[in-house]
Amino acid sequence: MKSLPLTDATRRLGAPITWDHEKDGVCHTLEILDHDGFMISAWQPSPAELKRLAEGKPIFLHIQGSVHPVVSLTVGE
């Protein structure tokens, strides 16, 4: 999936300080909107991902670390 720019973004998050682009891969800037205690970002599935979703494949949420924060997935405009 590819992150999308937000016209009403309140912040832009970059790579963590300890991120090594050569070892860990490219970490792009993520635009977020702070709203009601959540950081909201927008994502667009690729054509291949849309095909897998249409076939009923699940969406997996990956979170780095060992403590699971409150999260939410929605479909929006």
PDB file of N, CA, C and O in Angstrom:
ATOM      1  N   MET A   1       0.844  -1.177   0.000  1.00  0.00           N
ATOM      2  CA  MET A   1       0.000   0.000   0.000  1.00  0.00           C
ATOM      3  C   MET A   1       0.882   1.231   0.000  1.00  0.00           C
ATOM      4  O   MET A   1       2.031   1.202   0.442  1.00  0.00           O
ATOM      5  N   LYS A   2       0.328   2.287  -0.496  1.00  0.00           N
ATOM      6  CA  LYS A   2       1.050   3.546  -0.594  1.00  0.00           C
ATOM      7  C   LYS A   2       0.325   4.588   0.259  1.00  0.00           C
ATOM      8  O   LYS A   2      -0.898   4.716   0.184  1.00  0.00           O
ATOM      9  N   SER A   3       1.081   5.330   1.067  1.00  0.00           N
ATOM     10  CA  SER A   3       0.443   6.384   1.852  1.00  0.00           C
ATOM     11  C   SER A   3       0.092   7.553   0.931  1.00  0.00           C
ATOM     12  O   SER A   3       0.784   7.825  -0.049  1.00  0.00           O
ATOM     13  N   LEU A   4      -0.988   8.226   1.269  1.00  0.00           N
ATOM     14  CA  LEU A   4      -1.479   9.344   0.460  1.00  0.00           C
ATOM     15  C   LEU A   4      -1.271  10.663   1.196  1.00  0.00           C
ATOM     16  O   LEU A   4      -1.317  10.699   2.425  1.00  0.00           O
ATOM     17  N   PRO A   5      -1.043  11.743   0.459  1.00  0.00           N
ATOM     18  CA  PRO A   5      -0.957  13.049   1.107  1.00  0.00           C
ATOM     19  C   PRO A   5      -2.328  13.473   1.633  1.00  0.00           C
ATOM     20  O   PRO A   5      -3.358  13.123   1.056  1.00  0.00           O
ATOM     21  N   LEU A   6      -2.332  14.219   2.717  1.00  0.00           N
ATOM     22  CA  LEU A   6      -3.568  14.720   3.309  1.00  0.00           C
ATOM     23  C   LEU A   6      -3.591  16.239   3.197  1.00  0.00           C
ATOM     24  O   LEU A   6      -2.624  16.897   3.579  1.00  0.00           O
ATOM     25  N   THR A   7      -4.671  16.806   2.683  1.00  0.00           N
ATOM     26  CA  THR A   7      -4.758  18.256   2.552  1.00  0.00           C
ATOM     27  C   THR A   7      -4.869  18.929   3.914  1.00  0.00           C
ATOM     28  O   THR A   7      -4.500  20.094   4.066  1.00  0.00           O
ATOM     29  N   ASP A   8      -5.382  18.189   4.915  1.00  0.00           N
ATOM     30  CA  ASP A   8      -5.550  18.754   6.255  1.00  0.00           C
ATOM     31  C   ASP A   8      -4.581  18.140   7.265  1.00  0.00           C
ATOM     32  O   ASP A   8      -4.884  18.088   8.457  1.00  0.00           O
ATOM     33  N   ALA A   9      -3.425  17.675   6.803  1.00  0.00           N
ATOM     34  CA  ALA A   9      -2.434  17.067   7.696  1.00  0.00           C
ATOM     35  C   ALA A   9      -2.003  18.058   8.772  1.00  0.00           C
ATOM     36  O   ALA A   9      -1.817  19.244   8.502  1.00  0.00           O
ATOM     37  N   THR A  10      -1.849  17.559   9.985  1.00  0.00           N
ATOM     38  CA  THR A  10      -1.377  18.400  11.076  1.00  0.00           C
ATOM     39  C   THR A  10       0.099  18.164  11.371  1.00  0.00           C
ATOM     40  O   THR A  10       0.758  19.003  11.985  1.00  0.00           O
ATOM     41  N   ARG A  11       0.619  17.010  10.928  1.00  0.00           N
ATOM     42  CA  ARG A  11       2.042  16.699  11.140  1.00  0.00           C
ATOM     43  C   ARG A  11       2.535  15.783  10.030  1.00  0.00           C
ATOM     44  O   ARG A  11       1.752  15.156   9.317  1.00  0.00           O
ATOM     45  N   ARG A  12       3.844  15.726   9.908  1.00  0.00           N
ATOM     46  CA  ARG A  12       4.494  14.797   8.993  1.00  0.00           C
ATOM     47  C   ARG A  12       5.537  14.035   9.788  1.00  0.00           C
ATOM     48  O   ARG A  12       6.434  14.628  10.387  1.00  0.00           O
ATOM     49  N   LEU A  13       5.411  12.718   9.789  1.00  0.00           N
ATOM     50  CA  LEU A  13       6.331  11.874  10.545  1.00  0.00           C
ATOM     51  C   LEU A  13       7.404  11.326   9.616  1.00  0.00           C
ATOM     52  O   LEU A  13       7.105  10.816   8.536  1.00  0.00           O
ATOM     53  N   GLY A  14       8.648  11.435  10.044  1.00  0.00           N
ATOM     54  CA  GLY A  14       9.769  10.887   9.285  1.00  0.00           C
ATOM     55  C   GLY A  14      10.240   9.582   9.908  1.00  0.00           C
ATOM     56  O   GLY A  14       9.607   9.045  10.817  1.00  0.00           O
ATOM     57  N   ALA A  15      11.338   9.093   9.414  1.00  0.00           N
ATOM     58  CA  ALA A  15      11.916   7.849   9.930  1.00  0.00           C
ATOM     59  C   ALA A  15      12.359   8.039  11.374  1.00  0.00           C
ATOM     60  O   ALA A  15      12.779   9.131  11.757  1.00  0.00           O
ATOM     61  N   PRO A  16      12.266   6.968  12.188  1.00  0.00           N
ATOM     62  CA  PRO A  16      12.809   7.046  13.545  1.00  0.00           C
ATOM     63  C   PRO A  16      14.311   7.359  13.507  1.00  0.00           C
ATOM     64  O   PRO A  16      14.990   7.052  12.527  1.00  0.00           O
ATOM     65  N   ILE A  17      14.810   7.956  14.558  1.00  0.00           N
ATOM     66  CA  ILE A  17      16.225   8.336  14.628  1.00  0.00           C
ATOM     67  C   ILE A  17      17.138   7.140  14.397  1.00  0.00           C
ATOM     68  O   ILE A  17      18.193   7.277  13.779  1.00  0.00           O
ATOM     69  N   THR A  18      16.743   5.973  14.885  1.00  0.00           N
ATOM     70  CA  THR A  18      17.582   4.769  14.782  1.00  0.00           C
ATOM     71  C   THR A  18      17.411   4.036  13.447  1.00  0.00           C
ATOM     72  O   THR A  18      18.035   2.994  13.244  1.00  0.00           O
ATOM     73  N   TRP A  19      16.592   4.547  12.546  1.00  0.00           N
ATOM     74  CA  TRP A  19      16.311   3.875  11.270  1.00  0.00           C
ATOM     75  C   TRP A  19      17.531   3.933  10.369  1.00  0.00           C
ATOM     76  O   TRP A  19      18.119   4.999  10.181  1.00  0.00           O
ATOM     77  N   ASP A  20      17.912   2.798   9.812  1.00  0.00           N
ATOM     78  CA  ASP A  20      19.040   2.704   8.885  1.00  0.00           C
ATOM     79  C   ASP A  20      18.473   2.370   7.514  1.00  0.00           C
ATOM     80  O   ASP A  20      18.082   1.230   7.265  1.00  0.00           O
ATOM     81  N   HIS A  21      18.426   3.363   6.615  1.00  0.00           N
ATOM     82  CA  HIS A  21      17.810   3.160   5.299  1.00  0.00           C
ATOM     83  C   HIS A  21      18.495   2.047   4.509  1.00  0.00           C
ATOM     84  O   HIS A  21      17.834   1.340   3.747  1.00  0.00           O
ATOM     85  N   GLU A  22      19.794   1.880   4.674  1.00  0.00           N
ATOM     86  CA  GLU A  22      20.497   0.811   3.950  1.00  0.00           C
ATOM     87  C   GLU A  22      20.129  -0.562   4.487  1.00  0.00           C
ATOM     88  O   GLU A  22      19.955  -1.507   3.718  1.00  0.00           O
ATOM     89  N   LYS A  23      20.009  -0.676   5.809  1.00  0.00           N
ATOM     90  CA  LYS A  23      19.695  -1.968   6.429  1.00  0.00           C
ATOM     91  C   LYS A  23      18.184  -2.231   6.492  1.00  0.00           C
ATOM     92  O   LYS A  23      17.734  -3.347   6.230  1.00  0.00           O
ATOM     93  N   ASP A  24      17.403  -1.197   6.841  1.00  0.00           N
ATOM     94  CA  ASP A  24      15.971  -1.366   7.094  1.00  0.00           C
ATOM     95  C   ASP A  24      15.088  -1.040   5.897  1.00  0.00           C
ATOM     96  O   ASP A  24      13.889  -1.320   5.927  1.00  0.00           O
ATOM     97  N   GLY A  25      15.656  -0.455   4.843  1.00  0.00           N
ATOM     98  CA  GLY A  25      14.858  -0.055   3.691  1.00  0.00           C
ATOM     99  C   GLY A  25      14.440   1.404   3.805  1.00  0.00           C
ATOM    100  O   GLY A  25      14.709   2.067   4.807  1.00  0.00           O
ATOM    101  N   VAL A  26      13.787   1.883   2.776  1.00  0.00           N
ATOM    102  CA  VAL A  26      13.372   3.284   2.746  1.00  0.00           C
ATOM    103  C   VAL A  26      12.177   3.484   3.672  1.00  0.00           C
ATOM    104  O   VAL A  26      11.233   2.694   3.659  1.00  0.00           O
ATOM    105  N   CYS A  27      12.223   4.531   4.464  1.00  0.00           N
ATOM    106  CA  CYS A  27      11.107   4.902   5.331  1.00  0.00           C
ATOM    107  C   CYS A  27      10.649   6.287   4.879  1.00  0.00           C
ATOM    108  O   CYS A  27      11.322   7.285   5.138  1.00  0.00           O
ATOM    109  N   HIS A  28       9.512   6.342   4.207  1.00  0.00           N
ATOM    110  CA  HIS A  28       9.006   7.597   3.664  1.00  0.00           C
ATOM    111  C   HIS A  28       8.338   8.433   4.750  1.00  0.00           C
ATOM    112  O   HIS A  28       7.961   7.916   5.801  1.00  0.00           O
ATOM    113  N   THR A  29       8.197   9.715   4.487  1.00  0.00           N
ATOM    114  CA  THR A  29       7.467  10.611   5.380  1.00  0.00           C
ATOM    115  C   THR A  29       5.986  10.252   5.325  1.00  0.00           C
ATOM    116  O   THR A  29       5.436   9.982   4.258  1.00  0.00           O
ATOM    117  N   LEU A  30       5.352  10.254   6.493  1.00  0.00           N
ATOM    118  CA  LEU A  30       3.935   9.913   6.596  1.00  0.00           C
ATOM    119  C   LEU A  30       3.167  11.130   7.080  1.00  0.00           C
ATOM    120  O   LEU A  30       3.422  11.638   8.172  1.00  0.00           O
ATOM    121  N   GLU A  31       2.228  11.599   6.272  1.00  0.00           N
ATOM    122  CA  GLU A  31       1.369  12.712   6.674  1.00  0.00           C
ATOM    123  C   GLU A  31       0.255  12.170   7.555  1.00  0.00           C
ATOM    124  O   GLU A  31      -0.367  11.157   7.236  1.00  0.00           O
ATOM    125  N   ILE A  32       0.011  12.854   8.667  1.00  0.00           N
ATOM    126  CA  ILE A  32      -1.057  12.431   9.565  1.00  0.00           C
ATOM    127  C   ILE A  32      -1.941  13.615   9.936  1.00  0.00           C
ATOM    128  O   ILE A  32      -1.531  14.773   9.855  1.00  0.00           O
ATOM    129  N   LEU A  33      -3.157  13.293  10.342  1.00  0.00           N
ATOM    130  CA  LEU A  33      -4.111  14.247  10.882  1.00  0.00           C
ATOM    131  C   LEU A  33      -4.367  13.843  12.323  1.00  0.00           C
ATOM    132  O   LEU A  33      -4.802  12.720  12.577  1.00  0.00           O
ATOM    133  N   ASP A  34      -4.109  14.729  13.267  1.00  0.00           N
ATOM    134  CA  ASP A  34      -4.421  14.456  14.671  1.00  0.00           C
ATOM    135  C   ASP A  34      -5.898  14.753  14.891  1.00  0.00           C
ATOM    136  O   ASP A  34      -6.358  15.867  14.639  1.00  0.00           O
ATOM    137  N   HIS A  35      -6.654  13.733  15.370  1.00  0.00           N
ATOM    138  CA  HIS A  35      -8.099  13.906  15.539  1.00  0.00           C
ATOM    139  C   HIS A  35      -8.608  12.985  16.649  1.00  0.00           C
ATOM    140  O   HIS A  35      -8.466  11.766  16.559  1.00  0.00           O
ATOM    141  N   ASP A  36      -9.194  13.562  17.688  1.00  0.00           N
ATOM    142  CA  ASP A  36      -9.801  12.822  18.798  1.00  0.00           C
ATOM    143  C   ASP A  36      -8.870  11.767  19.393  1.00  0.00           C
ATOM    144  O   ASP A  36      -9.297  10.648  19.681  1.00  0.00           O
ATOM    145  N   GLY A  37      -7.614  12.122  19.574  1.00  0.00           N
ATOM    146  CA  GLY A  37      -6.669  11.202  20.201  1.00  0.00           C
ATOM    147  C   GLY A  37      -6.055  10.178  19.260  1.00  0.00           C
ATOM    148  O   GLY A  37      -5.262   9.341  19.692  1.00  0.00           O
ATOM    149  N   PHE A  38      -6.408  10.231  17.984  1.00  0.00           N
ATOM    150  CA  PHE A  38      -5.846   9.314  16.994  1.00  0.00           C
ATOM    151  C   PHE A  38      -4.950  10.078  16.029  1.00  0.00           C
ATOM    152  O   PHE A  38      -5.156  11.266  15.781  1.00  0.00           O
ATOM    153  N   MET A  39      -3.968   9.391  15.497  1.00  0.00           N
ATOM    154  CA  MET A  39      -3.187   9.894  14.377  1.00  0.00           C
ATOM    155  C   MET A  39      -3.724   9.165  13.157  1.00  0.00           C
ATOM    156  O   MET A  39      -3.617   7.942  13.074  1.00  0.00           O
ATOM    157  N   ILE A  40      -4.306   9.901  12.200  1.00  0.00           N
ATOM    158  CA  ILE A  40      -4.955   9.295  11.044  1.00  0.00           C
ATOM    159  C   ILE A  40      -4.087   9.505   9.811  1.00  0.00           C
ATOM    160  O   ILE A  40      -3.639  10.618   9.538  1.00  0.00           O
ATOM    161  N   SER A  41      -3.856   8.437   9.078  1.00  0.00           N
ATOM    162  CA  SER A  41      -3.144   8.503   7.803  1.00  0.00           C
ATOM    163  C   SER A  41      -4.016   7.844   6.742  1.00  0.00           C
ATOM    164  O   SER A  41      -4.919   7.071   7.064  1.00  0.00           O
ATOM    165  N   ALA A  42      -3.747   8.148   5.485  1.00  0.00           N
ATOM    166  CA  ALA A  42      -4.538   7.595   4.375  1.00  0.00           C
ATOM    167  C   ALA A  42      -3.661   6.672   3.537  1.00  0.00           C
ATOM    168  O   ALA A  42      -2.489   6.961   3.297  1.00  0.00           O
ATOM    169  N   TRP A  43      -4.243   5.557   3.096  1.00  0.00           N
ATOM    170  CA  TRP A  43      -3.497   4.548   2.345  1.00  0.00           C
ATOM    171  C   TRP A  43      -4.296   4.091   1.131  1.00  0.00           C
ATOM    172  O   TRP A  43      -5.513   3.921   1.204  1.00  0.00           O
ATOM    173  N   GLN A  44      -3.600   3.896   0.018  1.00  0.00           N
ATOM    174  CA  GLN A  44      -4.232   3.431  -1.222  1.00  0.00           C
ATOM    175  C   GLN A  44      -3.657   2.062  -1.588  1.00  0.00           C
ATOM    176  O   GLN A  44      -2.454   1.939  -1.817  1.00  0.00           O
ATOM    177  N   PRO A  45      -4.510   1.031  -1.644  1.00  0.00           N
ATOM    178  CA  PRO A  45      -4.024  -0.281  -2.069  1.00  0.00           C
ATOM    179  C   PRO A  45      -3.603  -0.258  -3.536  1.00  0.00           C
ATOM    180  O   PRO A  45      -4.166   0.476  -4.348  1.00  0.00           O
ATOM    181  N   SER A  46      -2.618  -1.064  -3.854  1.00  0.00           N
ATOM    182  CA  SER A  46      -2.178  -1.220  -5.242  1.00  0.00           C
ATOM    183  C   SER A  46      -3.209  -2.065  -5.992  1.00  0.00           C
ATOM    184  O   SER A  46      -4.050  -2.698  -5.353  1.00  0.00           O
ATOM    185  N   PRO A  47      -3.171  -2.095  -7.315  1.00  0.00           N
ATOM    186  CA  PRO A  47      -4.090  -2.958  -8.061  1.00  0.00           C
ATOM    187  C   PRO A  47      -3.991  -4.426  -7.627  1.00  0.00           C
ATOM    188  O   PRO A  47      -5.010  -5.110  -7.540  1.00  0.00           O
ATOM    189  N   ALA A  48      -2.783  -4.911  -7.358  1.00  0.00           N
ATOM    190  CA  ALA A  48      -2.623  -6.306  -6.915  1.00  0.00           C
ATOM    191  C   ALA A  48      -3.265  -6.508  -5.537  1.00  0.00           C
ATOM    192  O   ALA A  48      -3.878  -7.545  -5.285  1.00  0.00           O
ATOM    193  N   GLU A  49      -3.124  -5.519  -4.647  1.00  0.00           N
ATOM    194  CA  GLU A  49      -3.747  -5.625  -3.325  1.00  0.00           C
ATOM    195  C   GLU A  49      -5.265  -5.545  -3.425  1.00  0.00           C
ATOM    196  O   GLU A  49      -5.967  -6.251  -2.701  1.00  0.00           O
ATOM    197  N   LEU A  50      -5.783  -4.694  -4.312  1.00  0.00           N
ATOM    198  CA  LEU A  50      -7.233  -4.619  -4.516  1.00  0.00           C
ATOM    199  C   LEU A  50      -7.777  -5.953  -5.008  1.00  0.00           C
ATOM    200  O   LEU A  50      -8.862  -6.369  -4.602  1.00  0.00           O
ATOM    201  N   LYS A  51      -7.037  -6.619  -5.872  1.00  0.00           N
ATOM    202  CA  LYS A  51      -7.445  -7.936  -6.379  1.00  0.00           C
ATOM    203  C   LYS A  51      -7.516  -8.936  -5.234  1.00  0.00           C
ATOM    204  O   LYS A  51      -8.481  -9.693  -5.125  1.00  0.00           O
ATOM    205  N   ARG A  52      -6.484  -8.943  -4.369  1.00  0.00           N
ATOM    206  CA  ARG A  52      -6.490  -9.876  -3.235  1.00  0.00           C
ATOM    207  C   ARG A  52      -7.627  -9.558  -2.267  1.00  0.00           C
ATOM    208  O   ARG A  52      -8.246 -10.471  -1.722  1.00  0.00           O
ATOM    209  N   LEU A  53      -7.911  -8.259  -2.043  1.00  0.00           N
ATOM    210  CA  LEU A  53      -9.039  -7.886  -1.189  1.00  0.00           C
ATOM    211  C   LEU A  53     -10.359  -8.364  -1.786  1.00  0.00           C
ATOM    212  O   LEU A  53     -11.223  -8.869  -1.070  1.00  0.00           O
ATOM    213  N   ALA A  54     -10.512  -8.204  -3.096  1.00  0.00           N
ATOM    214  CA  ALA A  54     -11.730  -8.656  -3.773  1.00  0.00           C
ATOM    215  C   ALA A  54     -11.888 -10.178  -3.672  1.00  0.00           C
ATOM    216  O   ALA A  54     -13.004 -10.696  -3.708  1.00  0.00           O
ATOM    217  N   GLU A  55     -10.770 -10.880  -3.548  1.00  0.00           N
ATOM    218  CA  GLU A  55     -10.798 -12.345  -3.385  1.00  0.00           C
ATOM    219  C   GLU A  55     -11.065 -12.745  -1.935  1.00  0.00           C
ATOM    220  O   GLU A  55     -11.118 -13.933  -1.615  1.00  0.00           O
ATOM    221  N   GLY A  56     -11.234 -11.749  -1.057  1.00  0.00           N
ATOM    222  CA  GLY A  56     -11.549 -12.035   0.336  1.00  0.00           C
ATOM    223  C   GLY A  56     -10.343 -12.170   1.250  1.00  0.00           C
ATOM    224  O   GLY A  56     -10.472 -12.610   2.393  1.00  0.00           O
ATOM    225  N   LYS A  57      -9.169 -11.795   0.751  1.00  0.00           N
ATOM    226  CA  LYS A  57      -7.968 -11.876   1.587  1.00  0.00           C
ATOM    227  C   LYS A  57      -8.034 -10.820   2.691  1.00  0.00           C
ATOM    228  O   LYS A  57      -8.619  -9.756   2.488  1.00  0.00           O
ATOM    229  N   PRO A  58      -7.445 -11.099   3.855  1.00  0.00           N
ATOM    230  CA  PRO A  58      -7.511 -10.149   4.977  1.00  0.00           C
ATOM    231  C   PRO A  58      -6.493  -9.021   4.848  1.00  0.00           C
ATOM    232  O   PRO A  58      -5.549  -9.093   4.061  1.00  0.00           O
ATOM    233  N   ILE A  59      -6.714  -7.990   5.636  1.00  0.00           N
ATOM    234  CA  ILE A  59      -5.759  -6.898   5.799  1.00  0.00           C
ATOM    235  C   ILE A  59      -5.017  -7.179   7.104  1.00  0.00           C
ATOM    236  O   ILE A  59      -5.647  -7.459   8.124  1.00  0.00           O
ATOM    237  N   PHE A  60      -3.694  -7.108   7.080  1.00  0.00           N
ATOM    238  CA  PHE A  60      -2.892  -7.310   8.274  1.00  0.00           C
ATOM    239  C   PHE A  60      -2.337  -5.973   8.742  1.00  0.00           C
ATOM    240  O   PHE A  60      -1.854  -5.181   7.932  1.00  0.00           O
ATOM    241  N   LEU A  61      -2.402  -5.719  10.033  1.00  0.00           N
ATOM    242  CA  LEU A  61      -1.855  -4.514  10.642  1.00  0.00           C
ATOM    243  C   LEU A  61      -0.556  -4.900  11.329  1.00  0.00           C
ATOM    244  O   LEU A  61      -0.550  -5.768  12.202  1.00  0.00           O
ATOM    245  N   HIS A  62       0.543  -4.265  10.945  1.00  0.00           N
ATOM    246  CA  HIS A  62       1.856  -4.538  11.538  1.00  0.00           C
ATOM    247  C   HIS A  62       2.201  -3.390  12.484  1.00  0.00           C
ATOM    248  O   HIS A  62       2.130  -2.221  12.104  1.00  0.00           O
ATOM    249  N   ILE A  63       2.575  -3.728  13.715  1.00  0.00           N
ATOM    250  CA  ILE A  63       2.957  -2.728  14.702  1.00  0.00           C
ATOM    251  C   ILE A  63       4.301  -3.136  15.284  1.00  0.00           C
ATOM    252  O   ILE A  63       4.450  -4.247  15.792  1.00  0.00           O
ATOM    253  N   GLN A  64       5.277  -2.240  15.210  1.00  0.00           N
ATOM    254  CA  GLN A  64       6.586  -2.542  15.768  1.00  0.00           C
ATOM    255  C   GLN A  64       6.541  -2.348  17.275  1.00  0.00           C
ATOM    256  O   GLN A  64       5.962  -1.377  17.762  1.00  0.00           O
ATOM    257  N   GLY A  65       7.143  -3.258  18.006  1.00  0.00           N
ATOM    258  CA  GLY A  65       7.199  -3.165  19.457  1.00  0.00           C
ATOM    259  C   GLY A  65       6.462  -4.317  20.105  1.00  0.00           C
ATOM    260  O   GLY A  65       6.038  -5.252  19.427  1.00  0.00           O
ATOM    261  N   SER A  66       6.309  -4.250  21.423  1.00  0.00           N
ATOM    262  CA  SER A  66       5.692  -5.358  22.147  1.00  0.00           C
ATOM    263  C   SER A  66       4.423  -4.968  22.886  1.00  0.00           C
ATOM    264  O   SER A  66       3.805  -5.819  23.526  1.00  0.00           O
ATOM    265  N   VAL A  67       4.017  -3.703  22.814  1.00  0.00           N
ATOM    266  CA  VAL A  67       2.781  -3.256  23.448  1.00  0.00           C
ATOM    267  C   VAL A  67       1.839  -2.784  22.346  1.00  0.00           C
ATOM    268  O   VAL A  67       2.201  -1.931  21.536  1.00  0.00           O
ATOM    269  N   HIS A  68       0.628  -3.343  22.319  1.00  0.00           N
ATOM    270  CA  HIS A  68      -0.314  -3.033  21.245  1.00  0.00           C
ATOM    271  C   HIS A  68      -1.124  -1.787  21.596  1.00  0.00           C
ATOM    272  O   HIS A  68      -1.871  -1.793  22.575  1.00  0.00           O
ATOM    273  N   PRO A  69      -0.986  -0.723  20.813  1.00  0.00           N
ATOM    274  CA  PRO A  69      -1.777   0.490  21.068  1.00  0.00           C
ATOM    275  C   PRO A  69      -3.212   0.314  20.562  1.00  0.00           C
ATOM    276  O   PRO A  69      -3.524  -0.646  19.858  1.00  0.00           O
ATOM    277  N   VAL A  70      -4.062   1.246  20.932  1.00  0.00           N
ATOM    278  CA  VAL A  70      -5.413   1.273  20.379  1.00  0.00           C
ATOM    279  C   VAL A  70      -5.302   1.644  18.904  1.00  0.00           C
ATOM    280  O   VAL A  70      -4.633   2.619  18.561  1.00  0.00           O
ATOM    281  N   VAL A  71      -5.951   0.879  18.028  1.00  0.00           N
ATOM    282  CA  VAL A  71      -5.915   1.154  16.593  1.00  0.00           C
ATOM    283  C   VAL A  71      -7.317   1.073  16.014  1.00  0.00           C
ATOM    284  O   VAL A  71      -8.231   0.553  16.653  1.00  0.00           O
ATOM    285  N   SER A  72      -7.481   1.584  14.813  1.00  0.00           N
ATOM    286  CA  SER A  72      -8.748   1.539  14.105  1.00  0.00           C
ATOM    287  C   SER A  72      -8.472   1.529  12.619  1.00  0.00           C
ATOM    288  O   SER A  72      -7.587   2.245  12.151  1.00  0.00           O
ATOM    289  N   LEU A  73      -9.214   0.731  11.865  1.00  0.00           N
ATOM    290  CA  LEU A  73      -9.149   0.738  10.403  1.00  0.00           C
ATOM    291  C   LEU A  73     -10.528   1.132   9.891  1.00  0.00           C
ATOM    292  O   LEU A  73     -11.537   0.589  10.340  1.00  0.00           O
ATOM    293  N   THR A  74     -10.575   2.069   8.959  1.00  0.00           N
ATOM    294  CA  THR A  74     -11.831   2.503   8.373  1.00  0.00           C
ATOM    295  C   THR A  74     -11.676   2.648   6.873  1.00  0.00           C
ATOM    296  O   THR A  74     -10.556   2.677   6.362  1.00  0.00           O
ATOM    297  N   VAL A  75     -12.782   2.738   6.168  1.00  0.00           N
ATOM    298  CA  VAL A  75     -12.773   3.058   4.736  1.00  0.00           C
ATOM    299  C   VAL A  75     -13.421   4.417   4.607  1.00  0.00           C
ATOM    300  O   VAL A  75     -14.527   4.628   5.104  1.00  0.00           O
ATOM    301  N   GLY A  76     -12.753   5.333   3.951  1.00  0.00           N
ATOM    302  CA  GLY A  76     -13.283   6.693   3.891  1.00  0.00           C
ATOM    303  C   GLY A  76     -13.188   7.309   2.518  1.00  0.00           C
ATOM    304  O   GLY A  76     -12.813   6.657   1.544  1.00  0.00           O
ATOM    305  N   GLU A  77     -13.531   8.560   2.461  1.00  0.00           N
ATOM    306  CA  GLU A  77     -13.507   9.339   1.241  1.00  0.00           C
ATOM    307  C   GLU A  77     -12.106   9.824   0.969  1.00  0.00           C
ATOM    308  O   GLU A  77     -11.872  10.508  -0.027  1.00  0.00           O
TER     309      GLU A  77
END
